[in-house]
Amino acid sequence: NNIAVEIIQTNHEGEIVDAIGKAPVNHFEAILINPAAYTHTSVAIRDAIAAVNIPTIEVHLSNIYGREEFRQTSLISPVCRGQVCGFGPYSYVLGFQAILKTIKN
């Protein structure tokens, strides 16, 4: 099975929202996202994920539940299929494995 991956890195919330909004047009089957600090603040990213109705996995390098209290709430996770956090860069590997499993099912 061949899988194509598109990687987008930006610090601009609007660009993230635009990329999510284009996901159905680009025929993406899933989204793997590390919303970083937007995790705790971005209703726009949350709404974009909910609107496209594409399975989304949220990842974080750190364990957000072991950090400051304000970082322990994710506005994003309720609209995601699941969340992986606390495994450093390996969080991406685990998240990608979850994406592959989700796509197969």
Number of C-alpha atoms within 10 A of each C-alpha: 2 4 5 5 9 6 6 9 9 9 11 9 14 12 14 18 17 12 14 23 17 13 17 14 9 10 9 15 15 20 21 18 23 21 21 16 11 18 23 16 17 16 13 16 24 21 16 19 22 17 12 15 14 19 19 25 25 24 29 22 16 16 15 18 14 10 10 9 9 11 16 14 14 20 18 27 17 11 20 20 16 15 21 21 20 15 15 13 13 15 20 21 14 17 24 18 12 19 21 14 10 15 11 7 6
